[in-house]
């Protein structure tokens, strides 16, 4: 019963190191099963459009807010804006904002050491999916995110981290069922919208995010000689709206941008610039000139391997 309760209430403590919590594998497996079933139930253009839209907006919420804002405080936002984007990111089934930021801050503090929660030194599968299915990494590392615990709405999102994904899935099913009844010419249904709009979109988003952990510390190019194995990977930067410039990020994590140089496309940063212009965010932290010059010097002599 305690294992079942942890699906809905995230207030447990870390348990036996390295052991897979098989009860937590069940919802993860069901999400992937739903994505697989989507291939067999038919699809309408609207299902794909909704899946793509939810992928893009939630990926932005993950990279710009869960990562750059909550983990690194790379810009400032109002309480309302931070909650809106935390809510949107929480719908991606990547746990709550405090848990996400706590794990990521631990990663930066101990990158590619035994204390790193997802180093590829422990193998690709462990770095990609194994680590977050263990009991060891279940609890939020409150000591690392005390700057955010003064916001009760964020603490609630973190404690009840399954509430928003479940509500999102239910709303998508209801939306599809309504369209099936009121606009049958669109060719969708409640089940199609659930499986494509939620399951497919969320699974692709989840693995794209996890690739930053499992791939960009093994493959790609190194512009900076950081103390870890972080690398830049162009195709992943496109897929994750800028997260693939991981070596840049590990050299200077406090910046709101991760594509430091011309040709390093960072869509999340460009969207943040628009949000800054209309007043929704402010004080985007720049890359220091010394870091830029260091990167240019390395680039002039060829990128590191």
Backbone bond lengths (Angstrom), bond angles and torsions (degrees), N, CA, C in turn:
res aa  C-N    CA-C-N  psi(-1)  N-CA   C-N-CA  omega(-1)  CA-C   N-CA-C  phi
1 X - - - 1.463 - - 1.529 111.31 -
2 X 1.338 116.74 -35.36 1.461 119.58 179.39 1.530 110.42 -65.03
3 X 1.341 116.26 -38.90 1.467 119.90 178.81 1.526 110.55 -64.51
4 X 1.348 117.23 -40.00 1.460 120.91 178.33 1.529 110.71 -66.21
5 X 1.323 116.29 -40.15 1.461 120.81 -179.95 1.524 110.94 -60.68
6 X 1.331 117.61 -34.12 1.455 120.61 -177.85 1.531 112.57 -69.10
7 X 1.342 117.72 -13.21 1.457 119.24 172.63 1.527 110.48 -66.10
8 X 1.327 116.62 -29.12 1.465 121.47 -170.61 1.525 114.16 -113.70
9 X 1.338 117.64 -25.09 1.461 120.97 -177.35 1.518 108.39 -128.35
10 X 1.323 116.40 112.91 1.460 120.79 -176.26 1.525 110.07 -96.26
11 X 1.328 116.81 72.08 1.464 119.86 178.95 1.523 110.99 -128.98
12 X 1.347 116.08 21.51 1.455 119.83 -178.99 1.509 112.32 -79.63
13 X 1.309 116.45 178.22 1.455 122.34 175.91 1.518 108.27 -112.66
14 X 1.322 116.25 157.43 1.454 119.69 178.52 1.515 110.17 -62.26
15 X 1.323 115.83 139.75 1.453 121.12 -176.62 1.516 110.41 -121.58
16 X 1.318 116.30 -166.70 1.461 124.22 -171.23 1.526 113.57 -35.54
17 X 1.295 115.39 119.83 1.457 121.96 -174.27 1.525 112.34 -59.22
18 X 1.348 115.22 129.77 1.452 120.63 172.19 1.508 116.02 82.21
19 X 1.314 119.70 -10.76 1.462 121.46 -176.69 1.519 111.32 -81.19
20 X 1.331 116.15 135.51 1.459 121.38 175.65 1.520 108.98 -70.91
21 X 1.315 116.31 132.65 1.461 121.80 174.44 1.532 106.51 -93.04
22 X 1.329 116.40 96.21 1.465 120.55 -170.09 1.521 112.91 -64.97
23 X 1.315 117.58 -25.80 1.467 119.01 176.07 1.522 110.62 -64.54
24 X 1.326 117.56 -31.10 1.456 120.88 179.68 1.526 111.55 -78.48
25 X 1.317 117.40 -16.50 1.456 120.54 177.53 1.533 110.52 -71.76
26 X 1.336 116.96 -28.60 1.469 120.99 -173.25 1.530 112.37 -59.23
27 X 1.350 120.43 -55.31 1.475 118.09 179.71 1.520 112.70 -63.19
28 X 1.341 117.57 -33.51 1.462 121.98 176.92 1.532 109.57 -62.39
29 X 1.332 116.80 -43.51 1.460 121.50 179.36 1.533 110.97 -67.98
30 X 1.330 117.11 -39.79 1.463 120.56 -179.93 1.534 111.08 -63.89
31 X 1.319 116.80 -37.70 1.457 120.42 177.42 1.524 110.64 -61.32
32 X 1.331 116.96 -43.36 1.463 121.11 179.05 1.531 111.34 -70.50
33 X 1.320 116.89 -34.99 1.462 120.20 176.24 1.529 110.18 -62.79
34 X 1.326 116.28 -42.12 1.461 120.20 177.55 1.518 111.79 -61.02
35 X 1.335 116.86 -40.63 1.469 120.67 178.29 1.525 110.64 -65.00
36 X 1.329 116.98 -38.82 1.464 120.44 178.62 1.531 111.27 -67.70
37 X 1.326 116.97 -41.28 1.469 120.96 179.93 1.524 112.20 -64.62
38 X 1.340 116.50 -26.27 1.464 120.04 179.30 1.524 111.75 -58.12
39 X 1.323 116.66 -28.51 1.467 120.65 -179.15 1.522 112.43 -70.91
40 X 1.326 117.39 -14.73 1.466 120.98 -173.93 1.525 113.93 -110.36
41 X 1.329 117.78 -7.95 1.473 118.23 -173.62 1.516 113.01 -102.86
42 X 1.343 117.16 0.22 1.453 120.12 -176.93 1.518 110.88 94.04
43 X 1.332 115.30 163.93 1.456 119.63 -177.51 1.516 109.34 -153.04
44 X 1.310 116.13 144.58 1.463 123.13 173.95 1.520 108.61 -113.13
45 X 1.321 115.98 160.65 1.465 119.05 -179.77 1.516 111.30 -58.48
46 X 1.345 116.86 -33.55 1.460 120.53 -178.91 1.529 111.22 -66.49
47 X 1.333 117.37 -36.76 1.470 120.71 177.44 1.529 110.56 -59.89
48 X 1.327 116.07 -45.04 1.467 120.85 -179.52 1.523 110.42 -67.69
49 X 1.338 116.37 -39.31 1.469 120.07 179.81 1.525 111.06 -63.70
50 X 1.320 116.70 -42.51 1.464 120.33 178.82 1.525 110.26 -66.32
51 X 1.345 116.73 -42.01 1.470 120.22 178.64 1.526 111.01 -60.75
52 X 1.337 116.85 -44.43 1.465 120.41 -179.68 1.525 111.30 -66.28
53 X 1.330 116.51 -42.03 1.466 120.14 179.47 1.525 110.76 -62.40
54 X 1.323 116.72 -46.45 1.470 119.75 -179.58 1.521 111.76 -67.02
55 X 1.328 116.99 -32.48 1.464 119.25 174.79 1.522 109.79 -61.20
56 X 1.318 117.43 -49.59 1.465 121.52 -174.14 1.518 112.32 -66.92
57 X 1.337 117.52 -47.88 1.471 118.78 -175.97 1.525 111.02 -69.97
58 X 1.326 117.33 -35.16 1.467 118.81 179.65 1.528 111.53 -77.27
59 X 1.335 117.33 -32.49 1.460 118.88 174.16 1.527 110.04 -63.25
60 X 1.324 116.86 -40.99 1.464 119.00 176.20 1.524 110.75 -61.51
61 X 1.321 116.93 -43.28 1.467 119.90 179.79 1.525 111.54 -62.19
62 X 1.335 116.60 -37.65 1.469 120.27 178.59 1.523 110.43 -68.44
63 X 1.329 117.21 -53.51 1.469 119.30 -173.35 1.524 112.11 -72.54
64 X 1.326 118.04 -41.21 1.459 119.71 -176.27 1.525 112.36 -79.82
65 X 1.335 117.40 -37.32 1.464 118.83 -174.16 1.526 113.19 -105.36
66 X 1.328 119.23 -57.21 1.470 118.27 177.13 1.530 110.49 -55.99
67 X 1.327 117.30 -41.23 1.454 120.34 -174.89 1.526 112.25 -89.23
68 X 1.316 117.11 -69.54 1.462 119.47 -170.74 1.531 112.69 -70.81
69 X 1.332 116.86 -32.61 1.469 119.61 -177.40 1.528 112.04 -89.34
70 X 1.317 117.28 -62.21 1.470 119.46 -175.46 1.529 112.72 -70.54
71 X 1.314 117.67 -36.68 1.463 119.92 -177.57 1.520 112.69 -81.35
72 X 1.358 116.82 -38.40 1.468 119.87 -171.60 1.521 114.83 -122.02
73 X 1.315 118.31 -3.95 1.463 122.50 179.41 1.530 110.45 50.64
74 X 1.332 115.99 47.53 1.460 121.93 -175.26 1.529 113.03 -79.25
75 X 1.325 118.16 -5.38 1.458 122.82 174.70 1.520 107.29 -160.56
76 X 1.313 116.67 176.55 1.467 121.92 -179.27 1.523 109.80 -114.72
77 X 1.325 115.21 151.15 1.465 121.44 177.73 1.520 108.66 -150.66
78 X 1.318 115.94 158.82 1.461 120.52 176.91 1.518 109.94 -73.09
79 X 1.308 115.32 165.31 1.468 120.32 179.02 1.527 111.34 -60.71
80 X 1.316 116.89 -39.47 1.459 119.95 179.74 1.514 112.49 -66.58
81 X 1.331 117.24 -42.78 1.459 121.32 179.31 1.528 110.43 -65.63
82 X 1.329 117.12 -44.10 1.460 119.15 -178.70 1.529 110.78 -63.72
83 X 1.349 117.34 -36.00 1.465 119.32 179.04 1.522 111.20 -71.16
84 X 1.321 117.74 -40.57 1.465 120.20 179.66 1.523 110.63 -58.79
85 X 1.322 116.95 -48.45 1.461 119.23 -177.51 1.530 111.99 -74.74
86 X 1.324 117.94 -28.25 1.468 120.00 172.97 1.526 109.68 -65.19
87 X 1.328 116.87 -40.76 1.465 121.77 177.95 1.524 110.37 -63.20
88 X 1.327 116.49 -44.56 1.462 121.03 179.48 1.528 110.66 -63.58
89 X 1.332 117.52 -44.00 1.461 120.95 178.91 1.522 111.30 -66.28
90 X 1.320 117.10 -36.56 1.468 120.74 -179.60 1.521 111.84 -62.87
91 X 1.346 117.44 -26.44 1.464 120.48 179.37 1.518 112.14 -68.93
92 X 1.340 117.61 -12.14 1.468 121.72 -178.86 1.519 113.09 -84.26
93 X 1.331 117.59 4.50 1.467 122.69 175.49 1.528 112.30 62.05
94 X 1.337 116.21 37.54 1.459 120.86 174.94 1.532 110.53 -113.15
95 X 1.334 114.91 35.37 1.454 123.62 179.04 1.533 111.11 69.18
96 X 1.318 115.93 -171.36 1.450 121.08 -174.48 1.520 113.06 -86.23
97 X 1.342 117.70 168.22 1.464 120.82 -176.27 1.522 113.87 -64.99
98 X 1.321 118.08 -35.26 1.467 120.05 -179.25 1.519 110.76 -72.42
99 X 1.328 116.46 -41.81 1.471 119.69 177.20 1.522 109.92 -61.45
100 X 1.319 117.35 -46.83 1.463 122.20 -177.29 1.530 110.10 -61.14
101 X 1.334 116.64 -48.17 1.458 120.32 -178.87 1.526 111.34 -65.78
102 X 1.332 117.22 -38.86 1.460 120.42 179.86 1.515 112.17 -62.72
103 X 1.331 116.94 -44.92 1.467 121.00 177.60 1.523 110.61 -62.90
104 X 1.334 115.89 -42.45 1.463 118.09 -176.71 1.529 111.98 -69.63
105 X 1.314 116.86 -37.41 1.464 118.87 176.78 1.532 110.43 -65.57
106 X 1.312 117.17 -35.70 1.467 119.44 175.23 1.529 110.45 -64.60
107 X 1.317 116.66 -40.89 1.466 120.78 178.21 1.527 110.98 -57.43
108 X 1.328 117.53 -46.33 1.456 120.07 -178.95 1.528 112.00 -68.29
109 X 1.304 116.62 -33.72 1.467 119.83 179.80 1.523 111.96 -70.44
110 X 1.346 117.15 -28.00 1.469 120.69 -173.52 1.532 111.71 -133.46
111 X 1.329 118.50 32.87 1.465 121.29 -173.20 1.524 112.44 -54.81
112 X 1.331 114.76 127.74 1.467 123.37 176.30 1.527 113.29 59.91
113 X 1.337 115.59 33.32 1.461 121.60 170.37 1.522 107.82 -119.85
114 X 1.300 117.14 179.18 1.470 120.72 179.61 1.526 112.07 -63.45
115 X 1.329 117.33 -22.22 1.462 120.64 -179.10 1.522 113.29 -89.41
116 X 1.325 117.88 -3.59 1.461 122.35 177.18 1.529 107.99 -71.91
117 X 1.342 118.44 127.08 1.471 119.10 -178.35 1.520 114.34 -66.11
118 X 1.337 118.17 -23.91 1.471 119.34 -176.29 1.521 112.42 -143.45
119 X 1.299 117.10 57.10 1.459 120.28 176.30 1.520 110.58 -84.12
120 X 1.349 118.63 135.15 1.470 120.83 176.87 1.520 112.68 -67.01
121 X 1.329 118.12 -6.46 1.462 120.04 173.57 1.525 110.95 -60.75
122 X 1.345 115.92 -22.72 1.466 120.96 178.75 1.523 112.30 -92.08
123 X 1.331 117.32 7.67 1.459 121.56 -179.72 1.514 111.74 105.77
124 X 1.346 114.98 151.60 1.461 120.25 -176.21 1.529 112.00 -60.61
125 X 1.337 117.84 -49.19 1.459 120.12 -175.42 1.523 111.97 -64.03
126 X 1.321 115.91 -38.72 1.469 119.44 178.06 1.525 110.42 -63.76
127 X 1.338 117.26 -44.12 1.454 121.29 -179.07 1.523 111.51 -70.21
128 X 1.330 116.91 -29.79 1.461 120.57 -175.49 1.530 111.75 -83.55
129 X 1.317 117.77 -57.30 1.466 119.22 -176.44 1.525 114.20 -127.67
130 X 1.325 117.88 -23.79 1.462 119.48 -172.36 1.506 113.85 -63.63
131 X 1.338 116.61 -38.74 1.465 119.70 -172.29 1.526 112.87 -62.21
132 X 1.352 118.02 -42.39 1.463 117.81 -174.39 1.533 112.51 -82.43
133 X 1.314 117.54 -5.80 1.457 120.90 174.32 1.523 112.10 -93.00
134 X 1.324 117.06 0.23 1.460 120.47 178.80 1.522 110.30 -87.02
135 X 1.310 114.82 155.15 1.458 119.85 176.97 1.519 111.56 -67.71
136 X 1.297 116.09 -28.88 1.467 121.51 -178.14 1.519 112.27 -57.08
137 X 1.326 116.99 -36.08 1.459 120.70 -173.87 1.526 112.72 -106.28
138 X 1.318 117.06 23.32 1.459 119.76 -179.08 1.525 112.37 -76.11
139 X 1.317 117.18 -46.64 1.465 120.85 -172.54 1.525 112.07 -77.33
140 X 1.325 115.68 147.79 1.459 121.41 173.49 1.521 109.62 -70.28
141 X 1.324 116.99 134.36 1.464 121.36 178.39 1.531 108.81 -84.08
142 X 1.327 114.86 81.39 1.462 121.65 -173.32 1.523 112.03 -56.94
143 X 1.305 117.31 -36.62 1.470 120.21 -177.89 1.527 111.75 -60.03
144 X 1.321 117.68 -25.34 1.463 120.85 -178.77 1.528 113.08 -88.56
145 X 1.334 117.36 -12.61 1.475 119.83 -174.53 1.525 112.12 -128.50
146 X 1.320 117.06 30.85 1.469 120.23 -178.97 1.526 112.24 -61.53
147 X 1.333 117.59 -22.41 1.460 120.17 178.20 1.520 112.24 -66.54
148 X 1.343 118.01 -17.53 1.464 121.05 -178.61 1.528 113.33 -106.77
149 X 1.314 118.55 -11.50 1.469 120.11 -174.51 1.523 113.18 -72.86
150 X 1.335 117.91 -7.64 1.468 119.64 177.68 1.522 112.43 -78.41
151 X 1.341 116.21 -4.64 1.464 120.30 178.45 1.531 109.10 -103.65
152 X 1.330 118.06 103.66 1.475 119.72 -175.55 1.521 113.84 -60.77
153 X 1.326 117.63 -29.94 1.464 119.51 179.82 1.529 110.99 -67.54
154 X 1.333 117.54 -34.26 1.460 120.45 176.50 1.522 110.84 -72.14
155 X 1.316 116.82 -38.38 1.468 120.96 177.05 1.520 109.61 -62.87
156 X 1.339 117.14 -40.38 1.472 120.67 178.17 1.519 110.77 -63.57
157 X 1.341 116.61 -46.95 1.459 119.99 178.63 1.523 110.75 -57.51
158 X 1.303 116.49 -37.02 1.457 121.15 -178.20 1.516 111.08 -72.76
159 X 1.317 116.77 -42.29 1.471 119.70 -177.82 1.519 111.82 -69.58
160 X 1.311 116.88 -42.63 1.469 121.54 -179.22 1.528 108.62 -105.92
161 X 1.328 115.59 60.73 1.468 119.66 -170.10 1.517 114.18 -74.05
162 X 1.311 118.53 -8.41 1.471 119.70 176.35 1.525 112.29 -92.73
163 X 1.349 117.67 -11.11 1.465 120.54 -174.48 1.523 112.02 -63.92
164 X 1.323 117.49 -46.39 1.462 120.26 -176.66 1.528 111.87 -69.12
165 X 1.347 120.38 -45.01 1.471 118.55 175.70 1.525 113.12 -58.79
166 X 1.319 117.45 -41.80 1.465 120.29 179.74 1.523 110.40 -64.38
167 X 1.334 116.90 -44.26 1.466 120.49 179.11 1.525 111.24 -63.53
168 X 1.326 116.83 -39.44 1.474 120.49 178.78 1.518 111.01 -63.21
169 X 1.329 116.08 -45.65 1.465 120.42 178.75 1.525 110.92 -61.19
170 X 1.339 116.73 -42.66 1.466 120.92 -179.70 1.529 111.27 -64.51
171 X 1.321 116.73 -41.17 1.467 120.22 179.60 1.533 111.27 -65.88
172 X 1.323 116.76 -37.98 1.457 119.51 178.01 1.523 111.28 -66.29
173 X 1.334 116.68 -40.36 1.467 119.68 176.88 1.534 110.01 -61.55
174 X 1.331 116.11 -45.56 1.462 120.14 -179.74 1.520 111.41 -63.45
175 X 1.322 117.41 -39.12 1.462 122.44 178.23 1.524 110.44 -62.41
176 X 1.331 116.63 -45.79 1.460 120.22 179.19 1.518 112.21 -65.21
177 X 1.334 116.49 -40.32 1.467 120.31 179.22 1.525 110.94 -64.76
178 X 1.335 116.50 -38.64 1.470 120.32 178.41 1.521 110.57 -64.78
179 X 1.337 116.41 -43.68 1.460 119.35 178.99 1.526 111.64 -65.75
180 X 1.318 116.85 -36.40 1.469 120.11 177.85 1.519 110.53 -60.49
181 X 1.332 116.33 -36.08 1.461 120.76 -178.67 1.522 112.23 -81.49
182 X 1.350 116.26 -43.09 1.459 120.50 -172.66 1.532 113.54 -93.11
183 X 1.317 117.67 -25.76 1.475 121.05 -177.10 1.522 109.92 -139.47
184 X 1.335 117.42 64.11 1.467 120.36 -174.51 1.534 113.69 -61.68
185 X 1.341 117.94 -21.59 1.466 120.62 179.80 1.537 112.43 -66.32
186 X 1.336 116.93 -14.42 1.460 119.65 178.06 1.533 112.29 -76.05
187 X 1.334 116.46 -17.00 1.457 121.06 173.21 1.514 115.83 77.61
188 X 1.325 118.09 10.48 1.454 119.88 -179.90 1.524 110.91 -102.18
189 X 1.330 115.83 177.10 1.462 121.98 178.66 1.515 107.92 -154.90
190 X 1.316 116.53 173.71 1.455 119.90 178.02 1.517 111.98 -60.78
191 X 1.337 116.28 -43.61 1.458 120.02 -177.98 1.527 111.26 -68.62
192 X 1.326 116.88 -41.92 1.468 119.59 178.70 1.523 111.29 -61.58
193 X 1.336 116.14 -45.12 1.458 119.56 -178.65 1.523 110.84 -65.85
194 X 1.320 117.09 -35.71 1.466 120.69 177.30 1.526 110.62 -65.71
195 X 1.343 116.54 -49.95 1.460 119.83 -173.85 1.522 112.46 -72.76
196 X 1.343 117.37 -41.10 1.459 119.38 179.33 1.532 111.64 -82.95
197 X 1.329 115.63 -51.81 1.457 120.00 -175.63 1.512 113.31 -64.90
198 X 1.332 116.39 -35.88 1.467 117.73 -179.36 1.521 112.52 -104.30
199 X 1.332 118.13 -59.96 1.465 119.64 -171.21 1.525 112.93 -64.54
200 X 1.336 117.95 -51.78 1.460 119.94 -178.90 1.525 110.60 -62.46
201 X 1.326 116.84 -48.83 1.455 121.20 -179.20 1.526 111.52 -58.85
202 X 1.322 117.16 -42.83 1.461 121.27 -176.06 1.522 111.54 -72.48
203 X 1.325 117.67 -38.83 1.468 120.63 179.20 1.524 111.03 -65.25
204 X 1.335 117.08 -45.11 1.468 119.75 178.44 1.525 110.40 -63.13
205 X 1.318 116.67 -43.59 1.467 121.42 178.18 1.521 111.47 -61.43
206 X 1.317 117.13 -43.53 1.458 121.58 -178.87 1.524 111.30 -61.46
207 X 1.326 116.65 -48.45 1.469 119.03 -176.58 1.528 111.58 -72.10
208 X 1.333 117.84 -33.27 1.466 119.50 175.03 1.522 109.87 -60.69
209 X 1.314 117.39 -42.88 1.464 121.64 177.69 1.521 111.19 -64.80
210 X 1.333 116.81 -43.85 1.460 120.85 -178.01 1.526 112.37 -67.81
211 X 1.339 117.38 -26.14 1.462 119.81 177.05 1.537 111.73 -61.00
212 X 1.320 116.89 -27.69 1.462 119.32 177.44 1.531 109.96 -62.41
213 X 1.332 116.60 -35.32 1.464 120.41 177.53 1.525 112.07 -74.95
214 X 1.317 116.31 -44.59 1.463 119.99 -167.65 1.522 114.26 -90.23
215 X 1.346 117.79 -24.96 1.464 120.52 -175.16 1.516 112.83 -105.97
216 X 1.348 117.91 -44.04 1.463 119.46 -170.63 1.529 113.96 -77.48
217 X 1.315 117.61 7.38 1.467 120.24 168.60 1.534 109.78 -109.56
218 X 1.345 115.30 12.68 1.471 119.80 179.22 1.516 113.04 -134.59
219 X 1.346 117.49 -35.42 1.461 121.54 -173.34 1.521 110.86 -126.77
220 X 1.322 115.90 146.02 1.447 121.30 177.86 1.516 111.39 122.48
221 X 1.325 115.28 -164.67 1.459 121.10 -176.58 1.524 110.58 -114.34
222 X 1.337 114.71 150.41 1.457 121.53 -179.08 1.530 109.25 -115.71
223 X 1.322 115.10 113.82 1.462 120.00 174.88 1.532 110.01 -85.20
224 X 1.332 115.69 -30.21 1.464 120.99 -176.19 1.531 110.55 -116.82
225 X 1.296 116.36 144.09 1.459 121.89 177.21 1.524 108.86 -88.77
226 X 1.322 116.07 76.67 1.458 121.13 178.12 1.525 109.64 -81.40
227 X 1.337 116.38 167.12 1.463 120.72 -178.02 1.527 112.46 -77.90
228 X 1.327 116.75 -5.19 1.463 121.82 178.80 1.525 108.88 -113.41
229 X 1.333 116.01 -174.64 1.460 120.59 -178.36 1.513 114.47 -98.21
230 X 1.323 118.20 21.62 1.469 121.59 -176.25 1.518 111.99 -61.33
231 X 1.342 115.87 146.46 1.463 122.53 -176.98 1.524 110.36 -141.03
232 X 1.315 115.72 158.25 1.461 122.30 173.93 1.526 109.29 -93.89
233 X 1.330 116.26 135.36 1.460 121.29 -178.25 1.525 108.00 -136.26
234 X 1.324 115.92 107.02 1.460 121.36 -169.58 1.528 113.09 -60.16
235 X 1.332 117.92 -49.07 1.469 118.92 -175.56 1.524 111.48 -62.74
236 X 1.345 116.55 -33.31 1.455 119.03 179.05 1.531 110.79 -73.55
237 X 1.338 116.29 -31.00 1.469 119.34 175.49 1.527 110.35 -62.02
238 X 1.329 117.29 -39.36 1.462 120.13 177.68 1.532 110.59 -66.87
239 X 1.315 116.58 -42.69 1.461 121.24 -176.69 1.525 112.20 -67.82
240 X 1.326 116.92 -31.59 1.468 121.43 -174.52 1.527 112.93 -108.33
241 X 1.299 117.13 14.94 1.470 123.13 177.79 1.528 112.41 60.83
242 X 1.328 116.82 32.83 1.450 120.48 172.69 1.510 116.57 122.79
243 X 1.336 117.68 -8.85 1.462 120.35 -175.19 1.527 113.87 -73.56
244 X 1.309 117.61 -14.76 1.457 119.65 -176.54 1.522 114.48 -73.65
245 X 1.349 117.78 -10.05 1.465 120.33 176.75 1.526 107.96 -84.63
246 X 1.316 114.03 61.58 1.463 120.71 -166.22 1.528 112.76 -78.20
247 X 1.321 117.08 -32.59 1.465 119.23 176.33 1.533 110.10 -66.54
248 X 1.322 116.57 -42.14 1.463 119.84 174.14 1.525 110.15 -55.15
249 X 1.321 114.97 -47.59 1.462 120.69 -176.12 1.528 111.43 -62.41
250 X 1.322 117.07 -41.20 1.461 118.80 179.84 1.525 111.94 -71.06
251 X 1.320 117.22 -23.00 1.469 118.64 175.24 1.516 110.87 -73.52
252 X 1.340 117.35 -39.04 1.465 119.69 178.75 1.523 108.59 -147.50
253 X 1.324 116.12 92.83 1.461 122.18 -171.67 1.517 113.77 -79.62
254 X 1.330 118.23 -16.35 1.465 120.49 -174.58 1.522 113.47 -80.07
255 X 1.320 118.01 -5.01 1.462 120.72 -178.84 1.522 111.32 -79.64
256 X 1.331 115.73 146.73 1.467 120.88 175.81 1.515 112.08 -74.81
257 X 1.322 117.44 -13.25 1.462 121.24 178.23 1.518 109.80 -114.33
258 X 1.337 115.27 149.95 1.458 120.05 177.75 1.526 111.81 -116.80
259 X 1.309 117.74 -22.98 1.452 120.84 171.56 1.518 108.17 -85.85
260 X 1.320 117.41 97.70 1.463 121.15 -171.05 1.530 113.28 -78.68
261 X 1.341 117.51 -24.15 1.464 120.53 -168.43 1.533 110.96 -125.82
262 X 1.332 115.03 163.07 1.460 120.75 177.15 1.522 109.70 -56.20
263 X 1.319 115.89 134.55 1.459 120.90 -178.15 1.511 113.27 92.65
264 X 1.336 117.72 -11.50 1.475 121.16 177.46 1.528 107.70 -95.95
265 X 1.317 114.74 83.19 1.470 121.84 -172.71 1.530 110.37 -67.03
266 X 1.323 115.80 125.59 1.465 122.72 -176.69 1.524 107.83 -133.00
267 X 1.325 116.05 84.51 1.463 120.92 -174.18 1.522 111.96 -61.31
268 X 1.322 117.74 -37.03 1.468 119.66 -179.98 1.526 110.98 -58.54
269 X 1.331 116.36 -40.96 1.460 119.36 179.80 1.522 110.95 -65.45
270 X 1.324 117.76 -40.44 1.459 119.82 -179.79 1.530 110.88 -65.41
271 X 1.329 116.67 -37.51 1.468 119.70 176.24 1.522 110.31 -65.96
272 X 1.340 116.68 -40.24 1.465 120.01 176.71 1.524 110.94 -60.76
273 X 1.329 117.27 -37.29 1.469 120.23 177.67 1.533 110.39 -62.11
274 X 1.330 116.39 -39.59 1.470 119.97 177.52 1.528 109.91 -65.81
275 X 1.329 116.85 -44.73 1.467 120.23 178.94 1.523 111.45 -62.88
276 X 1.328 116.44 -34.49 1.468 119.96 175.96 1.522 110.54 -65.79
277 X 1.307 116.52 -41.23 1.468 120.90 -177.73 1.529 111.21 -63.79
278 X 1.343 117.07 -34.56 1.474 119.35 -179.36 1.525 112.08 -93.87
279 X 1.338 117.16 5.06 1.454 121.05 171.32 1.516 116.80 89.08
280 X 1.332 118.32 10.24 1.461 119.48 -179.49 1.530 112.86 -83.91
281 X 1.324 117.34 -28.27 1.466 121.49 172.80 1.522 107.07 -131.69
282 X 1.334 116.33 168.13 1.462 119.58 -177.66 1.528 109.57 -154.60
283 X 1.319 114.57 164.61 1.472 121.52 174.51 1.527 112.85 57.29
284 X 1.328 116.47 50.48 1.464 119.53 175.34 1.525 108.90 -63.75
285 X 1.319 117.10 121.42 1.464 120.86 -176.25 1.535 110.28 -72.92
286 X 1.328 117.88 127.38 1.470 120.44 -179.11 1.532 111.77 -84.57
287 X 1.324 114.92 170.54 1.462 121.47 171.85 1.529 107.46 -84.24
288 X 1.322 120.26 125.90 1.469 120.60 179.35 1.519 112.01 -58.17
289 X 1.325 116.04 146.91 1.466 121.55 -178.94 1.520 111.35 -58.62
290 X 1.337 117.37 -36.15 1.467 120.44 -179.03 1.527 111.49 -64.51
291 X 1.346 116.63 -35.32 1.467 120.66 178.97 1.524 109.69 -69.93
292 X 1.332 117.00 -40.07 1.461 120.99 176.92 1.530 110.14 -61.44
293 X 1.320 117.36 -47.01 1.463 120.75 -179.47 1.522 111.69 -62.81
294 X 1.319 116.60 -38.32 1.463 120.67 177.01 1.523 110.58 -61.56
295 X 1.335 116.47 -43.23 1.455 120.55 179.02 1.513 112.65 -66.83
296 X 1.338 116.50 -37.57 1.466 120.01 178.47 1.529 110.23 -64.97
297 X 1.314 116.44 -40.10 1.474 120.25 -179.50 1.508 110.74 -63.27
298 X 1.316 117.17 -42.45 1.466 120.32 177.99 1.518 110.82 -67.24
299 X 1.334 116.37 -40.85 1.455 119.84 -178.56 1.515 112.05 -65.54
300 X 1.331 116.30 -33.37 1.469 119.78 179.84 1.513 112.36 -65.59
301 X 1.313 117.07 -24.83 1.471 121.30 -179.94 1.527 111.92 -102.33
302 X 1.325 115.82 11.59 1.462 119.25 -179.14 1.515 109.92 94.98
303 X 1.332 117.42 138.60 1.456 121.71 -179.18 1.530 109.83 -69.67
304 X 1.333 114.97 149.31 1.460 121.13 -179.75 1.509 110.30 -75.79
305 X 1.311 116.27 154.31 1.457 121.16 178.37 1.516 111.13 -110.74
